[in-house]
Amino acid sequence: MHYAGAPLVSKATATSGRACLSLAVVVVLTTYLEVDTSSLEVLGISFSEKQLSSGSLWVQIILLLSLTLNWLGDLISLGKWNSSVSQKLAESTFGGGGKMKGRLEYVLKHLENAIDPEKTIEKADFSYVKRQLEEVDRSLWWHEKYAVLYVVGLHFILPASISLWSICELLNG
């Protein structure tokens, strides 16, 4: 998902989230499927279950910290730098015949046509304009909710919660 041509979540956050989620899923599945890791060898080197558990725990903690720091940086960036949309940013976001700009221009055109010089503003018919603005408002509301779900849910809550679950499994196992 992009805002003003830039991704809402940085590549570092997406990468650390994927790594954190991948290791967490492997740990949880290994625990619940009761996979025997006592005879595991990597490049001819055998590891005990305690060594695997300890190593996985530290890597999982480091990945979770990395995800948290990257995600917080993205959230601060999104909230502080992108929230007050300057005129230039608005032009780059909605320029080039974008859907939002096109809708608003269409509504304004009908608004101008609705106001006849012979009519007073009280007698002008604004029902069409009102319906169009309500539709724009609804679409912006859904877009905002999707953006929150995307940034908070998919890129933080999901990997962090499964990661915490795997850390609990490693500490208890």
C-alpha positions in Angstrom: 0.0 0.0 0.0 1.4 3.4 -1.0 0.8 7.0 0.1 2.0 9.8 -2.2 4.0 7.3 -4.2 5.9 5.9 -1.2 5.1 2.7 0.7 3.4 3.1 4.1 5.7 0.5 5.6 9.4 0.5 4.9 11.3 -2.4 3.4 13.1 -2.9 6.6 9.9 -3.3 8.6 8.4 -5.7 6.0 11.6 -7.7 5.9 12.0 -7.9 9.7 8.3 -8.8 10.0 8.6 -11.6 7.6 11.8 -13.0 9.3 10.2 -12.7 12.7 7.0 -14.4 11.5 8.9 -17.2 9.7 11.0 -18.1 12.7 8.0 -17.9 15.0 5.9 -20.2 12.8 8.8 -22.7 12.6 9.2 -22.7 16.4 5.4 -23.1 17.0 5.0 -25.8 14.4 8.0 -27.7 15.7 6.7 -27.6 19.2 3.1 -28.5 18.4 3.9 -31.2 15.8 6.5 -32.6 18.3 9.3 -32.7 15.7 12.3 -34.5 17.0 15.2 -32.1 16.7 17.7 -34.1 18.7 19.4 -35.5 15.6 19.4 -32.3 13.6 22.7 -31.7 11.7 23.6 -28.6 9.7 26.7 -28.8 7.6 27.9 -31.8 9.5 27.5 -30.1 12.9 25.0 -31.6 15.2 23.1 -29.4 17.7 21.4 -30.4 20.9 17.8 -29.4 21.6 19.0 -27.0 24.3 21.3 -25.2 21.8 18.6 -24.9 19.2 16.1 -23.6 21.7 18.6 -21.1 23.2 19.7 -19.9 19.7 16.1 -19.6 18.4 15.1 -17.7 21.5 17.8 -15.1 21.1 17.3 -14.7 17.4 13.5 -14.4 17.9 14.0 -11.7 20.6 16.4 -9.8 18.3 14.0 -10.0 15.3 11.1 -8.9 17.5 13.1 -5.9 18.7 14.1 -5.1 15.2 10.5 -5.3 14.0 9.3 -3.1 16.9 11.9 -0.4 16.2 11.4 -0.4 12.5 7.6 -0.3 12.8 7.7 2.5 15.4 9.9 4.5 13.1 7.5 4.0 10.2 4.5 4.9 12.4 6.2 8.1 13.7 7.2 9.0 10.1 3.6 8.4 8.9 2.1 10.4 11.7 4.4 13.3 11.8 5.6 13.9 8.3 2.7 12.7 6.2 -0.3 13.8 8.2 -0.3 17.5 7.3 -0.5 17.3 3.6 1.0 20.3 2.0 -0.3 21.8 -1.3 2.5 20.3 -3.3 2.0 16.9 -1.7 -1.7 17.1 -2.4 -1.0 17.9 -6.0 1.3 14.9 -6.3 -1.2 12.7 -4.5 -4.3 13.6 -6.4 -2.7 15.1 -9.6 -2.8 13.7 -13.1 -6.5 13.1 -13.1 -6.5 11.0 -10.0 -9.8 9.5 -8.9 -10.3 11.8 -5.9 -9.5 14.9 -7.8 -11.7 13.9 -10.6 -14.6 13.2 -8.3 -14.2 16.6 -6.5 -13.9 18.5 -9.8 -17.1 16.7 -11.0 -19.0 17.6 -7.9 -17.8 21.2 -8.1 -18.9 21.4 -11.7 -22.4 20.3 -10.7 -22.3 22.7 -7.8 -21.6 25.5 -10.1 -24.4 24.4 -12.5 -26.8 24.0 -9.5 -26.4 27.7 -8.6 -28.3 29.7 -11.1 -27.8 33.5 -10.9 -31.5 33.9 -10.8 -31.9 31.5 -7.9 -30.8 32.3 -4.4 -28.6 29.8 -2.6 -31.5 28.7 -0.4 -33.5 27.5 -3.4 -30.5 25.8 -5.1 -30.6 22.0 -5.3 -27.6 20.5 -3.6 -28.9 17.0 -3.1 -26.7 15.6 -5.9 -23.6 17.4 -4.5 -24.4 16.2 -1.0 -24.7 12.5 -2.2 -21.4 12.8 -4.0 -19.6 14.3 -1.0 -21.1 11.6 1.2 -19.7 8.9 -1.2 -16.3 10.5 -1.1 -16.4 10.6 2.7 -17.4 6.9 2.8 -14.6 5.9 0.5 -12.0 7.9 2.5 -13.3 6.3 5.7 -12.8 2.8 4.3 -9.4 3.7 2.9 -8.3 5.0 6.3 -9.5 1.8 8.1 -7.7 -0.4 5.5 -4.5 1.6 6.0 -4.7 1.2 9.8 -5.3 -2.6 9.4 -2.4 -2.8 6.9 0.1 -0.9 9.0 -0.9 -1.9 12.5 -2.4 -5.3 12.0 -0.5 -7.0 9.2 2.9 -5.4 9.7 3.0 -5.4 13.5 0.3 -7.2 15.5 0.4 -10.4 13.5 4.1 -11.0 13.5 4.6 -9.7 17.0 1.9 -11.8 18.6 3.1 -15.0 16.9 6.6 -14.1 17.8 5.6 -13.6 21.5 3.8 -17.0 21.3 7.0 -18.7 20.0 9.1 -17.0 22.7 6.7 -18.4 25.4 7.0 -21.8 23.8 10.8 -21.6 23.8 10.9 -20.4 27.4 8.5 -23.2 28.6 10.0 -25.9 26.5 
